[in-house]
């Protein structure tokens, strides 16, 4: 859940800054002020869908200030990317492509089209007086998604490619390109330090196998192990379990049981495994204690717990949804036993069930004795406990229409496939198509290029088996088995009714 699952390898973090900032050689070089960002904030957010709890008693102005701080949070970063890295169009020399293609397609970030200063969500500019423009990243790199051309605040990313970014920035900050920087002194030093961190913090298990998936827990293990041991854990000692990034609006449900992330392995008041993101920027444990963890707690209280799911943006058949609601809570189908009861206003009485329903176990098995030992030696252990769970969370279903693809690893593209026969779930689908919504089956479309619709699965596997743009269930940790409800749902009519009800949550 929330921030822990958005933790990325430092290569992803720093490359996200770099490639998203490629506006042009004429980009402003002087630092923007916090006051200027605040003045335009309401206008910048006008086309972004943000749902807020009606129960928050604070004045609108106070909520806006809290949201502003969250959107532009830097955690007093120790690693920055200077704007001058892009002022000579070095990216267009090193990596062929224009801004829209590289940032929107190759990188898969959500562009912030209404913002004249910040090019993509999750990018935070430095606001120090008298300093040139520089950049860092925060949680919205992974917790904003575009669906049918609309940016949804708090939604888990669907197309972000961490490995592509990491490799691109290693190239950009390497010794071949640093001499061409506009300011070869201080900026070359920034780039050299970025390159050092990228190389020294890299581990094979923190490269996701498929774009749009997070390797958060693997990265956390690596960073927690590094601090007391001074060396990388072996490849064999770090688990493989790529997951999708969940929405921030699930926080309010998970608060009820204080178990976080897809497996509920971290128990505590706050999802503090997220703080390892700052370790990946080469920060020490004491920075977590004095700066990062207090900020996470503040944001949890001021913003995250107040976020609610976006309403389904298209039409709903109310009569059919009523039938689905009855099925959802019926003894025969019994979805509510694990997933809870919903009030239709974005709230849920969530039972916090964590059970084994036959889904791929790779993510569960990341939490090894070595991982727990590394965690116990870290300051995060003062804030909670880590232990292997026996199963994944029966996830809250608030905003489930926007939480595609489904299962913890994003292995099932639509609700139609999830609630139907397991044998009919696609074995391969194009992750880049996740920006386009399938209204009939509720979830992502299967093909970025419509011409692929006529190719049988075996042919697609032959063409794209190793392609990271395609989700392939044959990869480790990517199985789409389990959570088989078809024997209880039984008919297409029941499936359609359930899907219609799920749109209302």
N, C-alpha and C positions, 0 to 999 in steps of 0.2 A: 504494500500500500504506500501511498504518498512518497515521501522523498527518498526513502531507502531504495526503492525500485528505480528511481531516476538516477542513481549514482552511476557514473560512467567512468571508464578508464580515462586517465588524464589526456590521452591522445584525442579522445572524443571531445572532452571538455574544451581543450585549447583550440582544436581545429574548428570547432563550432564557432568560436569567436572569429577565427581568421576568415573562413570562407563566406560567412554571412555578412561580412563588412565590406565586401567588394562592390561598393556602389560605383565609384569611378575615381579617376585620378584627381578630380576636383573636389573630393569629399572634404568637409571642414577639418581643419587641423587643430583648432583651439578647443579646449575642453568646453562642453556644454555645462551650464549651471543647473543645480537641482531646482532652482526657482523657475528656470525656463521650461524644464521638463514637467514640473507641476502645473504651470500655467496652461500647457497644451494637453494635459493628461485626459481630461474629460472628452475633448475632441478626438484625441488619438484612440480612445476606447469606444467610440460611438458605434462601430460596426462589430465589436467583439461581444460574443454572448457570455455574460457572467450572471449566474443565478445566485442570489444571496438569501439567506434565511430571513424570513419575516419576523422571527423571534429575536433578532439582534436589536437591543434597545438603544444603541448609540445613534446619534444624529447622522444624517447622510454624509455630512462633511467629514466626520471622524472616520467613517467607514471608507470613504474615498482616500483619505490620507493613509490608512492602514493598507489598502490595496495598492496604492502608489509605492509605498515602501517595499512591499512584497515584490512588485513587478520589477523594481530597479535595485533589489538587494544585491550587494557585492560581498558580504561577509568579510569586509576589509581584506580582500584578496591579496595574497602575496605573489600572484602570478598574473601579469597583464600582457595583452597583445597591443603594441602601439599601432596607431593608424598609419604611420609612415611605411609600414610593411607593405601597404597596398598603393601608396601614392605614385609609384612608377609602373603600375599595372603588372607587377611581377606575377600575379596569379594567372593572368591571361597568357603569359609566356610559359609558365610552368605547367599549367593545367588548361587545356583548351576548352573554351565555352564562355557563354555570357552569364550575367548574373542570374537571370531567371532559370536557366538550364542548370547551372552548378548548384545554386542554393536551393531552388525549389525541387529539382529532380534528382541530381546526383547526391546532394546532401540530405534532402528531404526535410528541411526545416519549414516551419510555418511562417511565411512572410508576413510582416506587419505592414500591410499596404497603406494604412491610414496614418502612419507615423513618419514624419519627415526627417527625424533624427536617427531612429533606431530601426534597422532593416528587418529584423526577425525577432520573434518572441524568445525570451530567455537571454537576450543580449543586453548587458548593462554597461553604459559608458561611465568612465571615471569623471568625477565632478570636482576635482581638486583645483582651486583657483590658481591660474598662472601656468598650469601644466598643459602639454599637448594632449590631444584626444587619445584615449586608450580604452580598452574593453576587457570585460570578463563575462562570465556566464552565470546563470542561476537556474532554479528548478524549472522555469517555464520552457527551457529548451526541450524538455521531455514531457511537460505537462500542459501543452497546448496542441490542439490538432485542428486541421482543416477538413471539413466535411461539406461536400457540395459547394465549395467556394466560401464557406463561412468559418471563421476562427472561433473555436469553442475553448474558453478559458478553463483550465483544470482537466481537460480530457487528456488521456495518455497518447503520446505520439504514436503514429501508425506507419510512418515512412522514414524516420531518421536512420541514417546509415553511419554507425559509429566507426566501423573499420575503414571505410572509404575516407572519412574525415581524418582519422589518425594518420593514415599513410600519406595523405595530401599534405598535412602540416609538417610531417617529418621531412618531406621533400622541400617545402617552402622555407623551413628554418635551418636547413642543412648548410654546410660550408660552401656549396656551389652557388647559393643565391644570396647569402648574407652580405658579400661585398657590394652588391648592387643597391642596398638600402639607401634611402634618401639621406638619412643621418647615420653614417657608418659607425659612429661612436656608441652612444647610449642605446640606439635602436638595435645595433648589431649585438650588443650585450644582452638585450631583452630576447632577441631571437635565439642566441646561443643557449641561454638559460632554458628557454622553452624546448629547444631540441634535446638538451641534457635530460630534462624531466620526461619527455616523451620516450626516450630510449631507456632510461634507467627504471621507469615504472611500468614498462611493458611486460606482459606475461601472456603466453599463448591462449590461456583460458578466458582472457577478458576481451577477446575479439568475438563478437557475436557471429553465429553461423549464418544468420539471415538478417537483413536490414529490418528496422522497425522492432527489434527485440532488445531487451536489456540484459546485460551480464552483471547486474548490480552486486549480487551476493558473492560471485566469484571475485569481483574487484575488491569488495570489502575484505574478504579473506586475505587476499594478497597484501593489502595495505596494513591490516592489523598484524599480520605475520612479520612484515618487514621491520616494524618499529623495534621490538625487543631482539630480533634475530640478526638484523642488519643485512639480510640477504633474501632473495626470492625463495618462496616455497617451490618445491619441484612441481612439474606439470602434473604428475600423478596425484599429488596431494591437494589439488584444487579441482573441485567438481565442475561438471558441465551441465548447465541448466538454464538456457536462455528463456526469458519470460517476456511477456508483453508488459508495458507500463500501464498500471491501473489509473483510474481517475481520482483526482483529489477529493471529489465530493463523497467518496466512500469513507472518508475520515470520520464523519459524524456517526456512522453506523459502527465502525470498529472501535470507537471510544468506549462502547458499552461493555466490551470484553477485554480491552487493553492487550490484544494480540494483533501483531502487525505483519504485513507482507503476505504474499500469496500462500505461504504455508503456516503463518502464525508462529514462526519459530522465535521471534523476539517478543518478549513480554515486558510491558512497561507503560508508563503514562503517555509517552511520546514515541514516535517512530524514529529513534535517534541513530539507527544504523546509517542514516543519511549523512551524518557528519564525516564519514570516511571519504566523501567526495572531496573535502578540503585536504585530506591526507594525500590524495592523488595529485594535488597541486604542490606537493612537497612541504606541507606544513607539519609542524610537530604536534604531539598530543596536547601540550599546554595551550596551544591556540584553540583546540577544540573545547577545552574546559572554559577558557576565559572569553572567547568570542563566538564560536560557531554554535555550540549547544544552547547557550542563552538565547541567541537569535532564533533558532529553530523553535524553542518553546514560546517565544513572543509571537512568532508568525502563526504557530498552531492556535494560540488563543485569539489572536486579532483577526485572522483571515481564514485559515484552512478549515477550522471547525464550522465556519459559517457558510461554506460553499454548498450549494445544492445542485442537483442535476438539471441540465437544460430540458425544456419541454420538447417533446417530439414535434418536429417542425412541419409535418404534413398531416393529412386528414386521418382521423381514427373512426372506425365503425363502432359506435358506442354499444350497440346491442351485441355485436360479436365479442367486444371486449368484456362485457358483463358475463357472457358464457365462459370466456377464458378465465375470469376471476374465480368463478365457481369451480372450474377444473383445478386451478392452481392450489386451492385450499382443500380440495376433496380428498378423502382417504384413499381413493383409487390412484390418483396422480401424486398428490402429496408434496408438491414443490415447497409449500410453506413450512414444512417440518424442518427443513435445513436452511432455506433462504429467508424465512421470516414473513411477517405480515406488514403491509404497506398502506399508508394513509392517502396516497394519491397526490401528496404535496411535497414529495421528495424525502419523506421520513420513513423509517422502517424500525420495527422492533426486531433486531437481528439476534438470533440465538448464538451466533459465533461457532457454528459447527465446523470442525476440521476432521474430515473423514476421508478414507481411501475409497474412491469410487472407480478405481481401475484406470485412472489417467496416468500419463507418462510420469515416472517417479524421479527423473533425473534432477529436477530442481529440489525435491525433498532431500535427496542424498548429498547435496552440497554441504549440508550442515554435518560435518564429520567431527570426530573427537579432536582433530587437529585445529579445525575452525573454532570450535568451542573453547579450546585452550588458548588460542590467540585472542579471542574475544575477552576471556576472563582476565587477561593480562593488560587490557586496555582500560582507559577511564570510562568508556561507555558502559562497562560492567557495573559502575556505580548507579546507573540509571535504569537497569533492567537485567533480564536474564535471556540467554540464548540456549535453546535446546531443540533437537530434531522433533518435528511433528510427525504424527502418524498419517496425516493426510492434508490435502489442500483445503483452504477455506471454501465453504459453500458461499461464494462471494455475495455481497449485497447486490441487489438487482436494480437499485436506483440508477436511472439513466442508462439502463442496459442497452437501449437502442444504439447509444453512441459509444458503447464499450466493446465494440467489435475490433478484431476477430475474437473468437471465444475460446474458453478454457485458459488455464494460467499461462500457457505458452503461445496463445494466439494461433492454434493449429486448425481451428474450424471457422470458416469465413462468415457464416451467417447463422441466425437463429433457426432458420429453416433446416439447415444441415445439422445443427446441434440437437434439435428435438426430433429428428428423423432417424432412420436406420443408420447405424454406425458404418455399415458397408457402403453407404452412399455419400459419405463425406469425401470432399475432394482430396486427392493425394498430393496435388500441387496447384498453387495459385499465385498470382502476381501481387506482391506486396504493394507495388506502386499504385495499384488500382484502389487502395484503401481510402483515397481521398474522394472516391465516388461512391455514393450510397445506393444500395439496392433496396428500393422501397418494397418490392414484392416479397423478398426473402429476409429482409431486415439484417443488414450487415454490409460488408464491402462487396463491390463487384469483383469478379474473378480475374478479369483480364484488363490490363492497361492498354494493350493493343487489341481492338475488337477482332482482328483477323485470327487471333489465337483461339477464339471460341469454337472454331470448327476442328481443331486438332484434338485427337483423343488423348487421355491422360498419359498413355505409354509414349506417345510422340512428344508430349511436352516434357516428360521426364528425360527422354533422350536428348532433347534440345537444351534443357535448362537445369539438369540435375545438380550442377555445381554452381549455378548462378545465384548470388546472394539477393538479387531482386525478387526471386521466387521462393516461396515457402514450400519446402519439400519434406513430407512427413517421414522420409527415410533417414533424415539426419539425426544424430544423437540428441536426445532431449526434445525432439519435435514430433513425437507420436501423437496421433489424434484419436486414440482409443479411449474408452471409458465414458462415464456419465451417460449410460445408455438408458434413456427413458422411453424409447419407442414401444417396448412391450407394455408399458402402462398407458401411453398416449393412444396408441393403436390405430388411429385414423387420421387422414389428412384434414378432416373437418376439425377434429380436436386440436391438431397442431396449429391450424390457422387461428382458432379462437385463442389459444394460449399466446401466440405471437401478438395478436391484437391487444390483449391485456397487458403484455409486457411493455408495449409502447407507452402505456400510461404511467409507468412507475418513475 
